Amino acid sequence: MAASLGGGMAVRGACGAMVGAVLIIGRVKAVSGGHFCPSLKLIVKEYIHRFEEELESQNCDELREIHNKDCRMIIDVAAKILDEVLEK
């Protein structure tokens, strides 16, 4: 299901690891639709802020340049941030 998120969703846009994490946050934290769960937006904003703060971008191309094409490291950091955000 998530294979299509790789490579910035094949167009080197938004990082697939970040997008995948946001999908997981929605699945875990949403009581019903996102419009009915105000705290969901706050959790997603926190996740994206921390992702960009630690990795210096949200964009696949930029991340690959900054981190020497080390997508495994980017995925690991994305997962670590996700764990921390979900533990709150």
TAKAPE-V908561 format. One record per residue. N is the residue number from 1. RES is the residue in three letters. SS is DSSP state (hx for helix, st for strand, lp for the rest). PHI is phi in degrees with one decimal (* if undefined). PSI is psi in whole degrees, -180 to 180 (* if undefined). Layout:
((N/RES/SS/PHI/PSI) (N/RES/SS/PHI/PSI))
//
This chain:
((1/MET/lp/*/-38) (2/ALA/lp/-93.8/-2) (3/ALA/hx/-57.0/-31) (4/SER/hx/-73.5/-7) (5/LEU/hx/-80.8/-15) (6/GLY/hx/-62.9/152) (7/GLY/hx/63.2/37) (8/GLY/hx/61.9/40) (9/MET/hx/60.6/40) (10/ALA/hx/72.7/-3) (11/VAL/hx/-124.0/13) (12/ARG/hx/56.5/38) (13/GLY/lp/-93.0/-128) (14/ALA/st/-60.3/139) (15/CYS/lp/-60.6/127) (16/GLY/hx/-63.8/-33) (17/ALA/hx/-64.9/-39) (18/MET/hx/-67.8/-46) (19/VAL/hx/-62.6/-43) (20/GLY/hx/-60.5/-41) (21/ALA/hx/-63.8/-41) (22/VAL/hx/-63.3/-38) (23/LEU/hx/-62.5/-42) (24/ILE/hx/-65.2/-42) (25/ILE/hx/-57.4/-45) (26/GLY/hx/-60.5/-42) (27/ARG/hx/-66.8/-39) (28/VAL/hx/-81.7/-40) (29/LYS/hx/-101.1/-22) (30/ALA/lp/-74.2/129) (31/VAL/lp/-77.1/-43) (32/SER/lp/-142.2/-141) (33/GLY/lp/-62.4/154) (34/GLY/hx/-56.2/-31) (35/HIS/hx/-69.7/-17) (36/PHE/hx/-104.3/11) (37/CYS/lp/-134.2/81) (38/PRO/hx/-57.1/-33) (39/SER/hx/-68.0/-23) (40/LEU/hx/-60.1/-44) (41/LYS/hx/-60.0/-40) (42/LEU/hx/-64.7/-41) (43/ILE/hx/-65.9/-44) (44/VAL/hx/-63.8/-43) (45/LYS/hx/-60.5/-43) (46/GLU/hx/-61.7/-45) (47/TYR/hx/-59.9/-51) (48/ILE/hx/-64.4/-40) (49/HIS/hx/-59.9/-48) (50/ARG/hx/-65.5/-40) (51/PHE/hx/-57.6/-51) (52/GLU/hx/-68.0/-36) (53/GLU/hx/-63.5/-44) (54/GLU/hx/-79.4/-35) (55/LEU/hx/-107.2/-7) (56/GLU/lp/77.7/6) (57/SER/lp/-171.8/167) (58/GLN/lp/-111.9/-9) (59/ASN/st/-91.5/130) (60/CYS/hx/-54.6/-52) (61/ASP/hx/-58.8/-46) (62/GLU/hx/-64.9/-43) (63/LEU/hx/-60.9/-43) (64/ARG/hx/-63.4/-38) (65/GLU/hx/-69.7/-47) (66/ILE/hx/-62.4/-39) (67/HIS/lp/-110.4/29) (68/ASN/lp/51.4/44) (69/LYS/lp/59.1/25) (70/ASP/lp/-89.6/74) (71/CYS/hx/-63.4/-33) (72/ARG/hx/-60.1/-43) (73/MET/hx/-64.5/-41) (74/ILE/hx/-62.2/-44) (75/ILE/hx/-63.0/-42) (76/ASP/hx/-62.3/-44) (77/VAL/hx/-66.1/-42) (78/ALA/hx/-58.8/-42) (79/ALA/hx/-68.4/-39) (80/LYS/hx/-62.6/-45) (81/ILE/hx/-63.2/-42) (82/LEU/hx/-58.6/-48) (83/ASP/hx/-56.6/-46) (84/GLU/hx/-65.2/-41) (85/VAL/hx/-67.8/-39) (86/LEU/hx/-72.5/-25) (87/GLU/hx/-71.4/-20) (88/LYS/lp/-68.7/*))
//
